[in-house]
Amino acid sequence: MEPSEIYARYRKLYMPAVCDALYALGLPERVLPTSLRPLFPEQRIVGRAFTVQGRAIEPSLTWDQGIERIRSYLEIFESLEPDSLLVHVNGRSPVGHFGELTANSARQHGCVGCILDGNLRDIEGLRAIGFQVFYRDLSPLNAIGRWELQASQEPVTIGDVTIHPGDIVVAEFDGVLVVPAADAVPVLLKAEEIVNAEGSVREEMRDGVSPLEGLRRHGHI
């Protein structure tokens, strides 16, 4: 199955069905902390994890020194590809780690959104372009001279979940879920099976069938 087809089919699924597929297959349900909240509550994003690890610069540098230290971070946007999804981890640095200008660049390279374990800024601009971000907190502070890239395309950890480059990230109002790349296809097929079964249960319940009877008939509830 082509990667683009995998992402497109995941985007048609609701997250609880994907969680149920992992559960049915005996795989861990790797859900990120619910403290990460969506900028657009109704917008689902699915993509291939492109990981970024950042850190605070202490003590802070001058603006000109900071420009040199931020360069490697700005260069990673040239490496983003269609269906990529930034997974951006920043520790407890107090500055804004992602905003509208970098979102514009990410979108131009096909990136579908950002999971930001850090602080978001430029909300007005991000809403204007409709770029989805799941973020931990807000900060208007500029990062230049105060924050730098530590690593990219290396495993990162949010909460108790480690995300590897290339993992499938599914994010919607219910939360953020990580599916290992190696399990992407069997989980997708199982989730589609569950969605189809739940569709039948839904219709029967609207006709008066009980939840228990729906579970007995279709194996899902």
KEVEX-856039 format. One record per residue (C-alpha): residue number from 1; residue in one letter; x, y, z. Coordinates in steps of 0.25 Angstrom, whole numbers. Example, Ala and Ser with C-alpha at 12.3 -4.5 7.8 and 13.67 -1.06 7.14 Angstrom:
// KEVEX-856039
[pt 1; a; [49; -18; 31]]
[pt 2; s; [55; -4; 29]]
This chain:
// KEVEX-856039
[pt 1; m; [0; 0; 0]]
[pt 2; e; [5; 14; -4]]
[pt 3; p; [8; 23; 8]]
[pt 4; s; [-1; 34; 2]]
[pt 5; e; [-12; 24; 2]]
[pt 6; i; [-10; 20; 17]]
[pt 7; y; [-11; 34; 21]]
[pt 8; a; [-23; 37; 13]]
[pt 9; r; [-30; 25; 19]]
[pt 10; y; [-26; 28; 33]]
[pt 11; r; [-32; 42; 31]]
[pt 12; k; [-46; 36; 29]]
[pt 13; l; [-45; 28; 42]]
[pt 14; y; [-49; 34; 56]]
[pt 15; m; [-39; 32; 67]]
[pt 16; p; [-46; 22; 76]]
[pt 17; a; [-47; 12; 65]]
[pt 18; v; [-32; 13; 63]]
[pt 19; c; [-30; 11; 78]]
[pt 20; d; [-40; -1; 78]]
[pt 21; a; [-32; -7; 66]]
[pt 22; l; [-19; -6; 74]]
[pt 23; y; [-26; -12; 86]]
[pt 24; a; [-31; -23; 78]]
[pt 25; l; [-18; -26; 72]]
[pt 26; g; [-11; -27; 85]]
[pt 27; l; [-3; -14; 82]]
[pt 28; p; [0; -2; 92]]
[pt 29; e; [-10; 9; 91]]
[pt 30; r; [1; 21; 91]]
[pt 31; v; [-8; 33; 94]]
[pt 32; l; [-1; 46; 97]]
[pt 33; p; [-4; 54; 109]]
[pt 34; t; [-18; 61; 108]]
[pt 35; s; [-12; 74; 112]]
[pt 36; l; [-8; 76; 98]]
[pt 37; r; [-20; 83; 92]]
[pt 38; p; [-24; 86; 78]]
[pt 39; l; [-24; 100; 71]]
[pt 40; f; [-36; 95; 63]]
[pt 41; p; [-45; 86; 71]]
[pt 42; e; [-52; 80; 59]]
[pt 43; q; [-40; 77; 50]]
[pt 44; r; [-33; 64; 49]]
[pt 45; i; [-19; 62; 44]]
[pt 46; v; [-11; 50; 41]]
[pt 47; g; [3; 49; 36]]
[pt 48; r; [17; 43; 37]]
[pt 49; a; [25; 48; 49]]
[pt 50; f; [36; 58; 46]]
[pt 51; t; [43; 60; 60]]
[pt 52; v; [49; 72; 66]]
[pt 53; q; [56; 73; 80]]
[pt 54; g; [59; 87; 85]]
[pt 55; r; [65; 93; 97]]
[pt 56; a; [66; 106; 105]]
[pt 57; i; [79; 114; 103]]
[pt 58; e; [84; 118; 117]]
[pt 59; p; [88; 129; 119]]
[pt 60; s; [82; 136; 107]]
[pt 61; l; [90; 141; 95]]
[pt 62; t; [89; 154; 88]]
[pt 63; w; [80; 155; 76]]
[pt 64; d; [92; 153; 66]]
[pt 65; q; [97; 141; 73]]
[pt 66; g; [83; 136; 74]]
[pt 67; i; [82; 137; 59]]
[pt 68; e; [94; 128; 57]]
[pt 69; r; [88; 118; 67]]
[pt 70; i; [74; 117; 61]]
[pt 71; r; [79; 115; 47]]
[pt 72; s; [79; 99; 48]]
[pt 73; y; [65; 99; 52]]
[pt 74; l; [60; 108; 41]]
[pt 75; e; [67; 99; 31]]
[pt 76; i; [59; 87; 35]]
[pt 77; f; [47; 93; 28]]
[pt 78; e; [54; 90; 15]]
[pt 79; s; [53; 75; 18]]
[pt 80; l; [38; 74; 21]]
[pt 81; e; [31; 66; 11]]
[pt 82; p; [16; 64; 7]]
[pt 83; d; [8; 56; 18]]
[pt 84; s; [19; 60; 29]]
[pt 85; l; [15; 64; 42]]
[pt 86; l; [24; 72; 52]]
[pt 87; v; [26; 66; 66]]
[pt 88; h; [32; 77; 73]]
[pt 89; v; [38; 75; 87]]
[pt 90; n; [44; 87; 95]]
[pt 91; g; [45; 84; 110]]
[pt 92; r; [41; 95; 119]]
[pt 93; s; [47; 107; 111]]
[pt 94; p; [37; 119; 113]]
[pt 95; v; [38; 125; 99]]
[pt 96; g; [29; 122; 87]]
[pt 97; h; [34; 110; 80]]
[pt 98; f; [25; 110; 67]]
[pt 99; g; [16; 121; 60]]
[pt 100; e; [10; 126; 48]]
[pt 101; l; [22; 129; 39]]
[pt 102; t; [28; 115; 41]]
[pt 103; a; [15; 109; 39]]
[pt 104; n; [14; 115; 25]]
[pt 105; s; [27; 109; 22]]
[pt 106; a; [23; 96; 27]]
[pt 107; r; [10; 96; 19]]
[pt 108; q; [17; 100; 6]]
[pt 109; h; [25; 87; 8]]
[pt 110; g; [13; 78; 10]]
[pt 111; c; [13; 77; 25]]
[pt 112; v; [-1; 75; 30]]
[pt 113; g; [1; 80; 45]]
[pt 114; c; [9; 81; 57]]
[pt 115; i; [9; 74; 71]]
[pt 116; l; [16; 84; 80]]
[pt 117; d; [20; 80; 93]]
[pt 118; g; [23; 94; 96]]
[pt 119; n; [18; 108; 94]]
[pt 120; l; [10; 113; 83]]
[pt 121; r; [10; 128; 78]]
[pt 122; d; [3; 136; 66]]
[pt 123; i; [-10; 130; 68]]
[pt 124; e; [-17; 140; 60]]
[pt 125; g; [-8; 137; 48]]
[pt 126; l; [-9; 122; 50]]
[pt 127; r; [-24; 123; 50]]
[pt 128; a; [-24; 131; 37]]
[pt 129; i; [-17; 120; 30]]
[pt 130; g; [-24; 109; 36]]
[pt 131; f; [-11; 101; 41]]
[pt 132; q; [-14; 91; 52]]
[pt 133; v; [-6; 91; 64]]
[pt 134; f; [-8; 83; 77]]
[pt 135; y; [0; 91; 87]]
[pt 136; r; [3; 90; 102]]
[pt 137; d; [3; 105; 105]]
[pt 138; l; [4; 119; 100]]
[pt 139; s; [15; 130; 100]]
[pt 140; p; [18; 142; 91]]
[pt 141; l; [33; 142; 94]]
[pt 142; n; [42; 141; 83]]
[pt 143; a; [51; 129; 83]]
[pt 144; i; [64; 135; 76]]
[pt 145; g; [75; 135; 86]]
[pt 146; r; [67; 128; 96]]
[pt 147; w; [65; 114; 89]]
[pt 148; e; [71; 105; 79]]
[pt 149; l; [70; 92; 72]]
[pt 150; q; [76; 80; 79]]
[pt 151; a; [73; 69; 69]]
[pt 152; s; [64; 65; 58]]
[pt 153; q; [59; 52; 52]]
[pt 154; e; [62; 45; 65]]
[pt 155; p; [53; 39; 75]]
[pt 156; v; [46; 48; 84]]
[pt 157; t; [37; 46; 97]]
[pt 158; i; [24; 53; 101]]
[pt 159; g; [19; 48; 114]]
[pt 160; d; [22; 34; 114]]
[pt 161; v; [21; 32; 99]]
[pt 162; t; [33; 31; 90]]
[pt 163; i; [31; 35; 76]]
[pt 164; h; [40; 31; 65]]
[pt 165; p; [42; 38; 52]]
[pt 166; g; [32; 31; 42]]
[pt 167; d; [22; 27; 52]]
[pt 168; i; [7; 30; 48]]
[pt 169; v; [1; 41; 57]]
[pt 170; v; [-14; 43; 58]]
[pt 171; a; [-19; 55; 65]]
[pt 172; e; [-33; 60; 67]]
[pt 173; f; [-42; 66; 78]]
[pt 174; d; [-41; 52; 85]]
[pt 175; g; [-26; 53; 87]]
[pt 176; v; [-13; 50; 80]]
[pt 177; l; [-10; 35; 76]]
[pt 178; v; [3; 29; 71]]
[pt 179; v; [3; 17; 63]]
[pt 180; p; [17; 10; 60]]
[pt 181; a; [21; 11; 45]]
[pt 182; a; [22; -5; 45]]
[pt 183; d; [8; -7; 50]]
[pt 184; a; [1; 4; 41]]
[pt 185; v; [-5; -5; 31]]
[pt 186; p; [-11; -16; 40]]
[pt 187; v; [-16; -5; 50]]
[pt 188; l; [-23; 2; 38]]
[pt 189; l; [-30; -10; 33]]
[pt 190; k; [-35; -14; 47]]
[pt 191; a; [-39; 0; 49]]
[pt 192; e; [-47; 0; 36]]
[pt 193; e; [-53; -13; 40]]
[pt 194; i; [-58; -7; 53]]
[pt 195; v; [-63; 5; 47]]
[pt 196; n; [-72; -3; 37]]
[pt 197; a; [-77; -12; 49]]
[pt 198; e; [-80; 0; 57]]
[pt 199; g; [-88; 6; 46]]
[pt 200; s; [-97; -6; 46]]
[pt 201; v; [-99; -5; 61]]
[pt 202; r; [-102; 10; 60]]
[pt 203; e; [-113; 7; 50]]
[pt 204; e; [-119; -4; 58]]
[pt 205; m; [-119; 4; 71]]
[pt 206; r; [-126; 15; 64]]
[pt 207; d; [-137; 4; 61]]
[pt 208; g; [-138; 0; 75]]
[pt 209; v; [-127; -11; 77]]
[pt 210; s; [-121; -11; 90]]
[pt 211; p; [-105; -8; 92]]
[pt 212; l; [-104; -22; 98]]
[pt 213; e; [-111; -28; 86]]
[pt 214; g; [-102; -20; 76]]
[pt 215; l; [-90; -25; 83]]
[pt 216; r; [-95; -39; 82]]
[pt 217; r; [-98; -38; 67]]
[pt 218; h; [-85; -30; 63]]
[pt 219; g; [-75; -31; 74]]
[pt 220; h; [-73; -16; 75]]
[pt 221; i; [-80; -5; 84]]
